[in-house]
């Protein structure tokens, strides 16, 4: 028999009230099973200190910074490879995330790729 909670729930979000889930805290409080396990996904900024847009920007900046330090590629090509719309977007994001320009990051470490000991 289908309960009203199951009919009114979105697909895949039915309440588990079976004996197999008796030890699950989500069942005891009548919440969908994924709600307890998925709370980090619902509020990542609480769990890791930054939301998805901030994390994406940080990942792009880290990738671009590594490429700036390790290659002599043009900044516009690095921006595109790292996922930025264009070079000016990369510059604005570097300023916001690092407080520095990409040129300053490139100057941190000289080009050493291909130079062995």
C-alpha distance (Angstrom), angle and dihedral (degrees) to the residues before:
residue distance angle dihedral
X1 . . .
X2 3.81 . .
X3 3.80 116.5 .
X4 3.79 124.8 -142.9
X5 3.82 89.5 -112.5
X6 3.81 90.0 58.7
X7 3.81 92.7 47.2
X8 3.81 92.8 49.5
X9 3.83 94.7 44.2
X10 3.79 121.8 96.1
X11 3.84 114.5 -108.6
X12 3.79 111.9 -72.4
X13 3.81 93.1 16.1
X14 3.78 102.3 93.3
X15 3.76 120.5 142.6
X16 3.77 114.3 -104.9
X17 3.77 109.6 -138.9
X18 3.77 97.3 155.8
X19 3.81 121.9 126.5
X20 3.81 88.2 -114.9
X21 3.80 89.2 67.8
X22 3.79 95.4 44.5
X23 3.82 93.4 114.7
X24 3.80 93.1 48.2
X25 3.83 112.2 104.9
X26 3.80 91.1 -145.2
X27 3.80 89.6 62.1
X28 3.79 92.7 48.4
X29 3.79 91.8 56.4
X30 3.80 94.6 39.1
X31 3.80 96.3 -116.2
X32 3.80 125.5 135.8
X33 3.80 110.0 -85.8
X34 3.82 93.7 -117.9
X35 3.81 93.2 51.8
X36 3.80 94.3 77.3
X37 3.79 95.3 40.0
X38 3.81 92.7 42.1
X39 3.79 100.8 48.9
X40 3.79 92.0 104.7
X41 3.80 87.3 56.6
X42 3.79 90.4 50.8
X43 3.83 94.0 50.4
X44 3.82 109.6 19.5
X45 3.80 93.2 157.8
X46 3.82 88.7 65.9
X47 3.80 93.1 48.0
X48 3.81 99.6 44.0
X49 3.79 104.5 15.5
X50 3.81 97.1 -111.2
X51 3.76 136.7 66.8
X52 3.81 126.6 -124.4
X53 3.85 95.6 -90.9
X54 3.81 91.7 51.9
X55 3.80 91.9 46.0
X56 3.82 91.3 49.6
X57 3.82 90.9 50.4
X58 3.80 91.2 48.5
X59 3.82 92.1 49.8
X60 3.82 91.2 50.0
X61 3.82 91.7 47.9
X62 3.82 92.1 48.3
X63 3.79 91.6 50.5
X64 3.81 93.4 46.5
X65 3.82 92.0 46.1
X66 3.80 91.0 52.5
X67 3.81 90.2 49.6
X68 3.81 91.9 47.1
X69 3.80 91.0 53.2
X70 3.81 97.5 41.5
X71 3.81 103.4 39.5
X72 3.76 141.3 39.4
X73 3.82 92.9 -135.4
X74 3.78 118.0 141.0
X75 3.83 112.4 -92.3
X76 3.81 91.0 -121.8
X77 3.82 90.8 57.4
X78 3.80 91.3 46.1
X79 3.80 90.0 50.7
X80 3.80 91.3 53.3
X81 3.82 92.8 44.6
X82 3.80 92.0 50.3
X83 3.80 93.1 51.8
X84 3.79 102.4 -99.8
X85 3.81 120.6 138.3
X86 3.79 91.4 -126.8
X87 3.79 142.2 -29.7
X88 3.81 94.7 -79.8
X89 3.83 89.7 54.2
X90 3.81 88.8 52.8
X91 3.82 91.1 50.0
X92 3.82 93.1 49.9
X93 3.81 91.7 47.2
X94 3.83 92.5 47.9
X95 3.80 89.6 52.7
X96 3.79 92.2 48.5
X97 3.84 97.1 43.9
X98 3.82 102.4 32.8
X99 3.78 103.8 16.4
X100 3.82 88.1 -128.2
X101 3.78 139.4 93.3
X102 3.81 122.2 -108.7
X103 3.81 89.0 -116.8
X104 3.82 90.0 60.3
X105 3.80 90.4 50.1
X106 3.81 90.7 50.2
X107 3.82 89.6 51.3
X108 3.83 91.4 54.1
X109 3.77 93.0 79.1
X110 3.79 126.8 22.7
X111 3.78 120.8 -123.9
X112 3.82 106.4 -86.7
X113 3.79 105.9 157.1
X114 3.77 110.9 132.2
X115 3.79 94.1 13.8
X116 3.77 109.9 116.8
X117 3.79 131.7 -166.2
